[in-house]
Amino acid sequence: MLQEENTPFFLGVNFPWLNYGHDFGCTQGVYEGISLAPARESVEREFAQIRDTGATIVRWFLFGDGRGGFLAENGIARKPDDYLFKDLAAALQLANDCGLRVCFSLIDYLWLQEHGGKRPAHGHQHILHFAAGREAFLQNVLIPLFEEFCGHPALFAWEIANEPEWAIREFHNARQAKLHFADFRAYAEEIVRAVHEYGSVPVTLGSARLMWARAWTELGLDFYQAHYYPGAEKKTRQDLGRQLQALPPLDRPLWLGELPARDPSNPDYSLPRALEICRAASLLGAAVWRWTKPAPDASDAAIGRIEPGELRGWNQTEQNRVQNA
């Protein structure tokens, strides 16, 4: 790692969504965006509580699986819809008012996968499955988005994609993973250039595992990002500390974008200890999964949500450590 010992540690939480795919813009004729009073008031309350834990970064999914937020014609993205910028502006204003910054994850891996009818269909689901569709989404939706919020003080970063490896055949041997690494890597590089040219905001990519983070070097990212779940790393037989020690040197800082509040499959896992390991390794920071409560049938239901008091307690201990250093 390249950070110095006194580099700020950006503690964050994953506020992945209020309503997946519906937070920003209109979705299949239904509008439930953040600029509406009920959603805005809910986010305002949650952000105030996040601020009180000492966290400063919120990670939030933007387009999700692509079901809303922009208009398309014949499978080609044409422009942001009439609500997208309004909702983004509301979210960023709420963050700014609470002294928070947002890392917006633009694309969820579910949008990159091909599901063969195993997930509910929507009109935009195939837009990123072919080169012309990806290019149109960049030119007609993402670049206007970057321009609109260029240099916004409440933006921590634009994140190209959440865990794209689960849609890439070289990483994930599954029927729904049909995207070639070379194709997505080239697209990610285009997005990096666009953010730097039009956005004046850092850009990152949310790699699913620490061992895969180096696959995204040489893209021009401003910092690397990886996710860590003990249950997903049983075959490596390496805990978080050992994995960080085993990482080859990186030319940019590393942020742990997802770190579970708990892991039922690993009773020895402790979030405070994991955060201490991240800080001792001079990482850029870490964000806990998750702040909002998962649905009872969600894949992460067993992980649950972070207890605010636990995060507040760790942060207070960290502040005392820094003051006494």
C-alpha positions as CSV (number, residue, x, y, z in Angstrom):
1,M,0.0,0.0,0.0
2,L,1.1,3.5,-0.6
3,Q,-0.6,5.3,2.2
4,E,1.3,6.9,5.1
5,E,0.4,6.1,8.7
6,N,-1.4,9.4,9.1
7,T,-3.6,9.1,6.0
8,P,-7.3,9.5,6.9
9,F,-9.2,6.3,7.2
10,F,-12.5,6.7,5.4
11,L,-15.0,4.7,7.4
12,G,-18.2,4.1,5.5
13,V,-21.5,2.1,5.5
14,N,-23.3,0.5,2.6
15,F,-26.7,2.1,2.2
16,P,-27.3,0.0,-0.9
17,W,-30.8,1.1,-1.6
18,L,-34.2,2.0,-0.1
19,N,-35.9,0.1,-2.9
20,Y,-33.6,-1.7,-5.3
21,G,-33.6,-0.1,-8.8
22,H,-36.2,2.5,-7.8
23,D,-34.2,5.1,-5.9
24,F,-33.1,7.1,-8.9
25,G,-35.4,7.9,-11.8
26,C,-38.6,6.3,-13.0
27,T,-38.7,2.5,-13.2
28,Q,-41.2,0.8,-15.6
29,G,-43.7,3.6,-15.2
30,V,-43.4,3.7,-11.5
31,Y,-41.7,6.7,-9.7
32,E,-40.5,6.3,-6.1
33,G,-37.4,8.4,-6.3
34,I,-35.4,10.1,-3.6
35,S,-36.7,13.5,-4.4
36,L,-40.2,12.5,-3.3
37,A,-41.0,13.6,0.3
38,P,-41.4,10.1,1.9
39,A,-38.1,8.8,0.5
40,R,-36.3,12.1,1.1
41,E,-37.4,12.2,4.7
42,S,-36.4,8.6,5.3
43,V,-32.9,9.2,3.9
44,E,-32.5,12.4,5.9
45,R,-33.2,10.4,9.1
46,E,-30.9,7.6,8.1
47,F,-28.0,9.9,7.1
48,A,-28.2,11.8,10.4
49,Q,-27.8,8.5,12.2
50,I,-25.0,7.4,10.0
51,R,-23.2,10.7,10.7
52,D,-23.6,10.1,14.4
53,T,-21.7,6.9,14.2
54,G,-18.7,8.7,12.9
55,A,-18.9,7.2,9.4
56,T,-18.2,9.7,6.6
57,I,-18.9,7.6,3.4
58,V,-22.1,6.1,2.1
59,R,-22.0,3.5,-0.7
60,W,-25.2,3.5,-2.7
61,F,-26.3,1.5,-5.8
62,L,-27.5,3.8,-8.6
63,F,-28.8,2.0,-11.6
64,G,-28.7,-1.5,-10.1
65,D,-29.8,-4.0,-12.7
66,G,-30.6,-1.2,-15.1
67,R,-34.4,-1.3,-14.8
68,G,-34.8,2.5,-14.6
69,G,-33.4,6.0,-14.6
70,F,-33.0,6.4,-18.4
71,L,-34.9,6.1,-21.6
72,A,-34.1,3.6,-24.3
73,E,-35.3,2.8,-27.8
74,N,-34.7,-0.5,-29.6
75,G,-32.4,-1.7,-26.9
76,I,-30.2,1.4,-27.0
77,A,-30.0,3.9,-24.2
78,R,-31.0,7.4,-25.4
79,K,-30.9,9.8,-22.4
80,P,-31.4,10.1,-18.7
81,D,-35.1,10.3,-17.8
82,D,-36.7,13.4,-16.4
83,Y,-36.2,12.3,-12.7
84,L,-32.6,10.9,-12.6
85,F,-30.7,14.2,-12.1
86,K,-33.4,15.5,-9.7
87,D,-33.1,12.4,-7.5
88,L,-29.2,12.4,-7.6
89,A,-29.2,16.1,-6.6
90,A,-31.6,15.4,-3.7
91,A,-29.4,12.5,-2.5
92,L,-26.2,14.5,-2.7
93,Q,-27.8,17.5,-0.9
94,L,-28.9,15.3,1.9
95,A,-25.4,13.8,2.2
96,N,-23.8,17.3,2.1
97,D,-26.1,18.5,4.8
98,C,-25.0,15.7,7.0
99,G,-21.3,16.0,6.3
100,L,-21.3,12.7,4.3
101,R,-20.0,11.8,0.9
102,V,-21.4,9.2,-1.4
103,C,-19.7,6.5,-3.5
104,F,-22.3,5.7,-6.2
105,S,-22.0,2.2,-7.7
106,L,-23.2,2.7,-11.2
107,I,-23.8,-0.9,-12.5
108,D,-24.6,-4.0,-10.4
109,Y,-23.3,-7.3,-11.7
110,L,-26.9,-8.5,-12.0
111,W,-27.3,-6.2,-15.0
112,L,-24.2,-7.7,-16.7
113,Q,-25.3,-11.3,-16.2
114,E,-27.6,-13.1,-18.7
115,H,-30.4,-14.8,-16.7
116,G,-32.3,-16.7,-19.3
117,G,-35.7,-15.8,-17.9
118,K,-34.7,-16.8,-14.3
119,R,-35.2,-13.2,-13.1
120,P,-38.1,-10.8,-13.7
121,A,-37.6,-9.2,-17.2
122,H,-37.4,-5.5,-17.8
123,G,-36.9,-3.5,-21.0
124,H,-33.3,-2.6,-20.4
125,Q,-31.9,-5.9,-19.2
126,H,-29.8,-6.6,-22.4
127,I,-28.4,-3.1,-23.0
128,L,-25.0,-3.9,-21.5
129,H,-24.7,-7.3,-23.2
130,F,-23.4,-6.0,-26.5
131,A,-20.8,-3.5,-27.4
132,A,-23.0,-0.9,-29.1
133,G,-25.4,-1.0,-26.1
134,R,-22.6,-0.4,-23.7
135,E,-21.2,2.5,-25.7
136,A,-24.6,4.2,-26.0
137,F,-25.1,3.9,-22.3
138,L,-21.8,5.6,-21.7
139,Q,-22.3,8.4,-24.2
140,N,-26.0,9.1,-23.7
141,V,-26.4,8.5,-20.0
142,L,-23.2,8.3,-18.0
143,I,-21.3,11.2,-19.6
144,P,-24.3,13.6,-19.1
145,L,-24.4,12.3,-15.5
146,F,-20.7,13.0,-14.9
147,E,-21.1,16.5,-16.5
148,E,-24.1,17.3,-14.4
149,F,-22.4,16.5,-11.1
150,C,-18.9,17.4,-12.1
151,G,-16.8,18.0,-9.0
152,H,-19.7,17.8,-6.6
153,P,-18.4,18.1,-3.0
154,A,-20.6,15.3,-1.7
155,L,-19.3,12.8,-4.2
156,F,-16.6,10.4,-2.8
157,A,-16.4,8.5,-6.1
158,W,-18.1,7.0,-9.1
159,E,-17.8,3.3,-8.9
160,I,-18.0,1.6,-12.3
161,A,-19.5,-1.6,-11.2
162,N,-20.4,-3.7,-8.2
163,E,-18.6,-7.1,-8.3
164,P,-18.5,-7.4,-12.1
165,E,-16.5,-10.7,-11.8
166,W,-19.8,-12.6,-11.1
167,A,-20.8,-11.8,-14.7
168,I,-17.4,-12.5,-16.3
169,R,-16.7,-16.1,-17.5
170,E,-13.0,-15.9,-16.7
171,F,-13.8,-15.4,-13.0
172,H,-17.1,-17.2,-12.5
173,N,-17.9,-20.6,-14.0
174,A,-21.7,-20.2,-14.2
175,R,-24.2,-20.1,-17.0
176,Q,-25.2,-16.5,-16.4
177,A,-21.6,-15.3,-16.6
178,K,-21.1,-14.8,-20.3
179,L,-19.2,-11.5,-20.5
180,H,-15.6,-11.7,-21.6
181,F,-13.0,-10.1,-19.3
182,A,-11.3,-8.3,-22.2
183,D,-14.6,-6.7,-23.3
184,F,-15.6,-5.5,-19.9
185,R,-12.1,-4.3,-19.1
186,A,-12.1,-2.2,-22.2
187,Y,-15.5,-0.7,-21.3
188,A,-14.3,0.0,-17.7
189,E,-11.3,1.8,-19.1
190,E,-13.6,4.0,-21.3
191,I,-15.6,4.9,-18.2
192,V,-12.5,5.8,-16.3
193,R,-11.5,8.2,-19.0
194,A,-14.9,9.7,-19.2
195,V,-15.0,10.3,-15.4
196,H,-11.6,12.0,-15.5
197,E,-12.6,14.1,-18.5
198,Y,-16.1,15.1,-17.5
199,G,-16.6,14.4,-13.8
200,S,-13.6,15.7,-11.8
201,V,-14.4,13.0,-9.2
202,P,-12.4,9.9,-8.2
203,V,-13.3,6.7,-10.0
204,T,-13.1,3.1,-8.6
205,L,-14.4,-0.4,-9.2
206,G,-15.9,-2.7,-6.6
207,S,-14.1,-6.0,-7.1
208,A,-15.8,-9.0,-5.4
209,R,-12.7,-10.4,-3.8
210,L,-9.3,-9.2,-2.6
211,M,-7.5,-11.7,-4.7
212,W,-9.1,-10.2,-7.8
213,A,-8.3,-6.6,-7.1
214,R,-5.1,-6.7,-9.2
215,A,-7.1,-7.6,-12.3
216,W,-8.2,-4.0,-12.5
217,T,-4.8,-2.3,-12.3
218,E,-3.7,-0.3,-15.3
219,L,-7.2,1.1,-15.8
220,G,-6.3,4.4,-14.4
221,L,-8.5,4.0,-11.3
222,D,-7.9,6.6,-8.5
223,F,-8.2,3.9,-5.9
224,Y,-8.8,0.2,-5.8
225,Q,-11.7,-1.4,-4.1
226,A,-12.3,-5.0,-3.0
227,H,-14.9,-6.8,-0.9
228,Y,-14.3,-9.3,1.9
229,Y,-16.6,-12.0,3.3
230,P,-15.1,-14.7,5.5
231,G,-17.6,-17.3,4.3
232,A,-16.6,-16.7,0.7
233,E,-12.9,-17.3,1.5
234,K,-13.0,-20.7,3.2
235,K,-11.1,-22.4,0.4
236,T,-8.2,-19.9,0.6
237,R,-7.8,-20.7,4.3
238,Q,-6.7,-17.1,4.8
239,D,-8.3,-14.6,7.1
240,L,-8.5,-10.9,6.3
241,G,-5.1,-10.1,7.8
242,R,-3.3,-12.8,5.9
243,Q,-5.0,-11.9,2.6
244,L,-4.0,-8.2,3.0
245,Q,-0.4,-9.3,3.8
246,A,-0.4,-11.6,0.7
247,L,-1.5,-8.8,-1.7
248,P,1.3,-7.7,-4.0
249,P,2.1,-4.0,-3.8
250,L,-0.6,-1.8,-5.4
251,D,0.1,1.5,-7.1
252,R,-3.0,3.1,-5.7
253,P,-4.7,3.1,-2.3
254,L,-7.1,0.2,-1.5
255,W,-10.6,0.7,0.0
256,L,-12.6,-2.2,1.4
257,G,-16.0,-1.4,0.0
258,E,-17.9,-4.3,1.7
259,L,-17.1,-5.7,5.0
260,P,-19.8,-7.7,6.8
261,A,-21.4,-6.7,10.0
262,R,-21.2,-10.3,11.0
263,D,-20.7,-13.7,9.4
264,P,-22.7,-16.6,10.9
265,S,-20.5,-19.1,9.0
266,N,-17.5,-17.8,10.9
267,P,-18.1,-17.3,14.7
268,D,-14.6,-16.0,15.1
269,Y,-15.2,-13.0,12.8
270,S,-15.4,-9.7,14.6
271,L,-16.3,-6.4,12.8
272,P,-14.3,-4.2,15.2
273,R,-11.3,-6.5,14.8
274,A,-11.7,-6.5,11.0
275,L,-11.7,-2.7,11.0
276,E,-8.6,-2.7,13.2
277,I,-6.9,-4.9,10.7
278,C,-7.8,-2.6,7.8
279,R,-6.5,0.4,9.7
280,A,-3.3,-1.3,10.7
281,A,-2.8,-2.3,7.0
282,S,-3.0,1.4,6.1
283,L,-6.0,0.9,3.9
284,L,-7.9,4.0,2.6
285,G,-10.8,2.8,4.6
286,A,-13.7,0.3,4.8
287,A,-17.4,0.3,4.5
288,V,-19.7,-2.0,6.5
289,W,-22.4,-4.1,4.8
290,R,-25.0,-3.0,5.5
291,W,-26.9,-0.1,7.0
292,T,-30.4,-0.7,5.7
293,K,-32.2,-3.8,7.0
294,P,-32.3,-6.7,4.4
295,A,-35.5,-8.4,3.5
296,P,-36.2,-11.7,5.3
297,D,-35.7,-13.7,2.1
298,A,-32.6,-11.7,0.9
299,S,-29.4,-13.5,0.2
300,D,-27.7,-11.4,2.9
301,A,-30.4,-11.8,5.5
302,A,-28.1,-13.9,7.8
303,I,-25.6,-11.1,7.8
304,G,-28.2,-8.6,8.8
305,R,-27.3,-4.9,9.4
306,I,-24.7,-3.1,11.4
307,E,-25.5,-2.0,14.9
308,P,-24.9,1.7,15.0
309,G,-23.6,1.5,18.6
310,E,-20.9,-1.0,17.5
311,L,-19.7,1.3,14.8
312,R,-19.8,4.4,17.0
313,G,-17.8,2.6,19.7
314,W,-15.1,1.5,17.2
315,N,-14.9,5.0,15.8
316,Q,-14.5,6.6,19.2
317,T,-11.8,4.2,20.1
318,E,-10.0,5.0,16.9
319,Q,-10.3,8.7,17.5
320,N,-8.8,8.3,21.0
321,R,-6.0,6.3,19.5
322,V,-5.2,9.0,17.0
323,Q,-5.3,11.7,19.7
324,N,-3.0,9.8,22.0
325,A,-0.5,8.8,19.2
